[in-house]
Amino acid sequence: MQRTIHPVFASAKFFAAILFLFSASAKEAVFEATSLQIETAGFESAPGKVMELKGAEARRQLLITAKDATGALRDLTSKATIETAPAGIVRIDKGGLLIPIGDGLATVKVKAANGVAAELAVKVTDAKVEAPINFGNQITPIFTKAGCNAGGCHGKSSGQNGFKLSLLGFEPTEDYDYLVKEARGRRLFPASPERSLLLLKGTATLPHGGGKRLEADSDDYALLVRWISQGMPYGKPTDPKVERIEVFPKERVMPMSGEQQLAVLARYTDGSVLDVTRSALYEPNDKNLAKADGHGLISVFDQPGDVGVMIRYQGKVAVFRAMLPLGAPVENLPAPRNFIDALVFAKLKKMGLPPSGPCDDATFIRRVSLDIAGRLPTPEETKRFLEDKAETKRDALIDALLASTDYADFFANKWASLLRNKRTADKDKRGTYAFHDWIRDGLAANKPYDQFVREIVAASGDLTENPPVTWFRQVKDANAELEDTAQLFLGTRLQCAQCHHHPYEKWSQDDYYSLAAVFTQIARKPGEQPGEEVIYHKRGISSATNKKTKKAVSPAALGAKFDALTADDDPREALADWMARAENPYFAKSLANRYWKHFFNRGLVEPEDDMRETNPPTNPELLDALAKNFVENKFDLKQLIRTMCQSRVYQLSSTPNDFNGVDKLSYSRYYAKRLTAETLYDAVNALLKSESKFEGMPVGTKAIQLPDNGFNANSYFLSVFGRPESSSACECERSQEASLAQALHLLNSKDIQDKLAADNGRPALLAKDKAADEEKLRDLYLLAFAREPNADEIKFAKAHIEKKIAAAKDKPDAGKRAAYEDLVWALLNTKEFLFNH
Amino acid sequence: MRWLLLFISALTLRAQLPVARLTTVFPPGAAIGAPVEVAVNGADLDDLKELRFSHAGITAAQKDGTHFTVTASSNVPPGIYEARVVGRFGASNPRAFVVGDRPEVLNAGTNKSFATAQTMAVGSAVNGKATANAPDFFKFKAAKGQRVIGECLGRQIDSRMEPILTLFDASEKEIAHVRGGTILDFTAPTDDDFVVRVNDAQFRGGDEYGYHFALRGGPWIDFARPAAIEAGAKASVTLFGRNLPGGKPSEFKVDGKILDQVEVEIEAPKEPSPSYLARKPAAAGVDGFEYRLASAEGASNPILLSIATAKVVLEAGANEKATNAMVVTVSCEIQGQFYPRNDVDWYQFDAAKGDVYWIEIFSQRLGLNTDPFMVVQRITKNDRGEETISDTQEIYDNDANAGGLMFNTASRDPAYRLEAKEAGAYRIQARDLFSETISDPRRIYRLSIHKEAPDFRLIAYAPAPPPLNKDSKEAQSSGAFLRRGDSTLIQLLALRKDGFGGDIEVTVEGLPKGVSAGTTKFVNGANSASLILEAAEDTAAWSGPLRIVGKARVGEKDLAHAARAGAILWNVADYQIEPIQSQLTHELFLTVSGAEVAPLAFREEKPVDAVSGAKVTVPLTIVRRGEFKGALKFTTLFEPKKEFEVAAGATNATFEIDLDKTKLPVGTNAVALYATSPGRYRRITADEAKATEDEIKKLKDSLAGITEAPKKDAVNNQVKALEARLQYKDLTATIYGAAPINVTAPPPKKAP
């Protein structure tokens, strides 16, 4: 059956909204510099102040910043005219790096296009004195910067083409051995450093699989040559090490399409500092908003928002945060309903992003029913709600949905997947069904989240009585246990730290193995049925061995020690206690962010389970407030949802205004989202009045009620729409990507066509129903969209029915049925149906 | 001089011949005084003539082949009893049958939706079986404030069902949800209709998924304190539960509901009695009895109380830290609770030098899902009075498994022998490794600290023949059935207590005339033994329970204990997929066929004497009575397994044991062997076959006088059916015969 969508459906006003046809036209006021400032990392120019540089490596990245009359700042490093005098003391390259070339006093003069100028006095000493090279401090970062020691190249555990480097240079001593001693020293040639294999390959003079990573005229090249000619010193054990790095500036309000030069300073254990702007790595957390070059120049695109740029150097990290306001007038904001509104509106004001207006009741009931209960509202519910005149009816609806078992079903479906409730064999069913049932029970009873987590992480016993032990079936060893715990409950991904220091975070291997030690005394014995295990804490002092140092470490939480544990204490208890502490920096935030994403379609931190210093939230105050509120409410999940759904922010329209169409992370409107696989499946069945038949489940079991992943393989619908297989603790396993296969399935698959054409399906029943077509269309629209059809839609639909009846000649019933099949099919293929908006 | 006496009693071999097996009894329950029609289902249930129960007050009148009218008389206390059928191929394995003191009805089967829920009254029960993917719904009326306890028995009554109960109000709003079927405790908020949905946890169903769903008014007992009373003694016991007559609120909560408590006086029997409340094999080590609280609304649920091993003491005070250990005087038995969540209980006692104590926890064996664990510590003081604590032992599970894979008697209850080398104080930590996140006052335990008193308990069950394929992972349920001139094996297991290593002699009481039991003894600390029962060729038909008694002498004391019966619940095709469910039963039944003769047997020619180190040769006579003329393959039931074969048609065989190689322990051993052989078999006796042939002839003769085609067809069909009865069936592998060989070792040789 070939069906086409009539323009009436395709041109519904809604599409205009969700297709983002509006585009914001940010009108930035012209920036007129009134003063100019030259800074270097940690040094601001001022009359009479002289910046001192000592030694050949003492270079500094200049930051030239203009200020206007309002106090707004703009980076002009790459735009201002720069002159130095006298010659021969310093030179400044294209990116604004100041390099000493001779001893003496020099003045750097900068001038903006409008003539505003500034000066910096520099005194250089020992410009020709080259300090002895330290391999770890100076040579290793070159490999990191050039990507030589990345996980995909020589940094992977097996190395690349026989040459291995430690991942991201975390182990300089090993790198030194690989370079200098391995392969009979053939990689370096002190007699003629430029002929070293390392440099010939790096510059692609000799064929190199990784291509050209090094320019022969670069500073890095010169440094390598110097190091080789010095006889490849490693440095002294007493040489200082990087203690931390700092970025300048730390945050800035930037104009859209603007630029910002960063400067990065490394602080060493001996108190010395080094400008490492050119050696550090830069990575924006949202590549739709910004890009960074290798010299620390950040360019943002034509889109308002917040972006964090992670800066890495020698295992240390720093972050630069930029806010990119739209700058539109934000007036007449509604009075905040709760702290969410206050904090989001404050942000919107700063951003100059006027929010959309509130959504109407029809949109709200559909939205909140889908978000809380994973289902469409029934036409009766919608009618009742639309007719209800009570001011508090939205609150009442939220409460009713939270009290329904649909809520428990929907969220149990979410959690079962994250808790890896995976069926790999038929005999797993007893456990997966029981675990799902337990999760659902807990959610229905609104078990406090800290208790819910404790009962999983510290679960003991057998699954008949204590189903959460099923978690330990998929999460099999201490490493998996700590990694899932960290990712799922603390929003922290620790996997990297198993083999090396976390590249983007402070977590070391000791941190990793300390958390592993929480789980090392877990013991297992056969359970009641084959394939089942009972879990218990075996008495003893827990510890784990750091894979690198081979030393035993004691149990600890993330960055927190436990009180002394005895052999009788299960460290999992201590971990659960620590998580539930009000001051825990991760636990409440992680859940608040996870649930925020569920309702607002974008986490305050993205991805929601990768929360780290270098991946800052778009609205830190809001995340803090959500977490605080969650803790104050004793980890009450329903209350958290209530707070979110009651907010005016949640109840904003998804239709963009003239300005906020481009906003994707400030919550100036509700971000429409595609229904999940299960919700869509159930919605399609509700619309078509088709009963699901999942093997081994009662007829009519909804997809959101399925206890485990075991139904995906036999349901093309669920698999093509991305129902997760419960293989990981990551929300990312649920695919929300749109695909052609999905569209084709809804448009012309046998599955959907059979349901449309079923004798007891919605179209057949509507055709048979003696009520007026207009009335039936009204009910149909209420079911599909929770709204009544407009006049055009009714007109078109009736015309289509009449046309089909006429075409069927002597079989008007068949014509009518075909018409209803077309209409229902068309509705289910609209974006208005497929999206929660 | 070392000497050995070896003799062989009758050795018989049996093919995998039919033995009655019962899978379901439906309905699985009846109300006292209300006759109910019951259907039985199983395998080899030819010519059933009897449905017998483990209480004489429950009787069954046969209606037709597999249907019986069952009546529980008023002298039957409510509870779970055993039913077994008796037919041509013996008495079957048992199946549970509930006798209730409230009305019972059948599930209508049309109640598959909320709208079509079957109406039932509070204070009644429904017998049903789950339908795959189609839950049952039951509607009941409750008055505002009425407390109703819903209980659904599944696995407790030998069903495969693992019930889930979900309660809805009249608007179909879910208001309660209970995994495991026990218990739905509900107080009606208004006068209204309510609906309960009953389904298997995995929505499975079928004949083997029977359930007994009761909506009870009246009392429900959650647990008792103490849970043990010394044999024959009266004690004041506090019952904790719901709807308890005269009950007051207690300090305990279950699922957020405060339990009532009430004091009662209970007299413990002198002898334990079997219960359906703790049926894992290891529970044979618990002497217990059931208790119910009577009320105007009927009896409460039963609870299992135990016969205490020593003076009973209640856990009291804050004893969750070693420094606050509760001080007790031993011997004693502490009645404690693993409560609240992650509870740790400490006890302290003084032991005199040389005292030997056994410290043992009873909890899992009381039918609870606990995993008790103990640490025993010694406290020593130096001259300055400073205490030093040292761990003496951590004690986890009691892994002693007398029954192997088929009848695993291991338990999670720990036991430990403490020998006080010096006088001093000892501390015990008791905790439940499973209650780390579970706060449930019903997790009780008995901690017995008593002077060493070696003892034992026995289990006896009738094993199915070993599988023909050695790699097979199957297990089967079976009954004990003897054809005339036949022998069969009863497997005996010993649970040895307090390190008892002595011999246990076994006698069988209640054998009918013509059936004899071979001499059987547990020797040298063995915990399993084979008992062979043999029927003479002229034994009359008989069916009844056996009483197997083990006797031992410990010091000056004679001990005697009747074995607990056991059975394997279900046939299992692959125990790596489905667990073998072996459990204790009320009775072990033996049936002797008065008609069928064993088709094959073998016997020793004469008793054999043997000496240590010798190769003992046992000449055997093979008796081939039926259609089993093939080769015989013998296998010993003792280690190392020895196999030997005799050729087809042979009537003699020689069995050789090399006593040096055979790892028989010193002492008297009862060992057995069995054999397999191909052959063919029909399910009727020779006399019946002759009568059938006559009947066929008669029918065929009658055909000449019949002209109408339909009548002719009818007679021909009759003939076909009769001819089918005459057919032999090849039993591709014939197995199982057994014999005890008593090998007795002399006392050690004295020095010259």
HADDOCK unambig.tbl for C-alpha pairs under 7 A between the chains (distance, minus, plus):
assign (segid A and resid 405 and name CA) (segid B and resid 174 and name CA) 6.88 0.50 0.50
assign (segid A and resid 427 and name CA) (segid B and resid 577 and name CA) 6.81 0.50 0.50
assign (segid A and resid 430 and name CA) (segid B and resid 202 and name CA) 6.84 0.50 0.50
assign (segid A and resid 433 and name CA) (segid B and resid 202 and name CA) 6.76 0.50 0.50
assign (segid A and resid 455 and name CA) (segid B and resid 437 and name CA) 5.57 0.50 0.50
assign (segid A and resid 458 and name CA) (segid B and resid 437 and name CA) 6.74 0.50 0.50
assign (segid A and resid 459 and name CA) (segid B and resid 436 and name CA) 6.87 0.50 0.50
assign (segid A and resid 459 and name CA) (segid B and resid 437 and name CA) 6.19 0.50 0.50
assign (segid A and resid 460 and name CA) (segid B and resid 433 and name CA) 6.91 0.50 0.50
assign (segid A and resid 460 and name CA) (segid B and resid 434 and name CA) 4.88 0.50 0.50
assign (segid A and resid 460 and name CA) (segid B and resid 435 and name CA) 6.82 0.50 0.50
assign (segid A and resid 460 and name CA) (segid B and resid 436 and name CA) 6.20 0.50 0.50
assign (segid A and resid 461 and name CA) (segid B and resid 434 and name CA) 4.27 0.50 0.50
assign (segid A and resid 529 and name CA) (segid B and resid 578 and name CA) 6.51 0.50 0.50
assign (segid A and resid 529 and name CA) (segid B and resid 579 and name CA) 5.28 0.50 0.50
assign (segid A and resid 530 and name CA) (segid B and resid 576 and name CA) 5.56 0.50 0.50
assign (segid A and resid 530 and name CA) (segid B and resid 577 and name CA) 5.61 0.50 0.50
assign (segid A and resid 530 and name CA) (segid B and resid 578 and name CA) 6.35 0.50 0.50
assign (segid A and resid 530 and name CA) (segid B and resid 579 and name CA) 6.22 0.50 0.50
assign (segid A and resid 536 and name CA) (segid B and resid 433 and name CA) 5.78 0.50 0.50
assign (segid A and resid 536 and name CA) (segid B and resid 434 and name CA) 6.48 0.50 0.50
assign (segid A and resid 537 and name CA) (segid B and resid 433 and name CA) 6.73 0.50 0.50
assign (segid A and resid 696 and name CA) (segid B and resid 133 and name CA) 5.74 0.50 0.50
assign (segid A and resid 696 and name CA) (segid B and resid 203 and name CA) 6.56 0.50 0.50
assign (segid A and resid 697 and name CA) (segid B and resid 133 and name CA) 4.91 0.50 0.50
assign (segid A and resid 697 and name CA) (segid B and resid 203 and name CA) 6.29 0.50 0.50
assign (segid A and resid 698 and name CA) (segid B and resid 133 and name CA) 4.13 0.50 0.50
assign (segid A and resid 698 and name CA) (segid B and resid 134 and name CA) 5.31 0.50 0.50
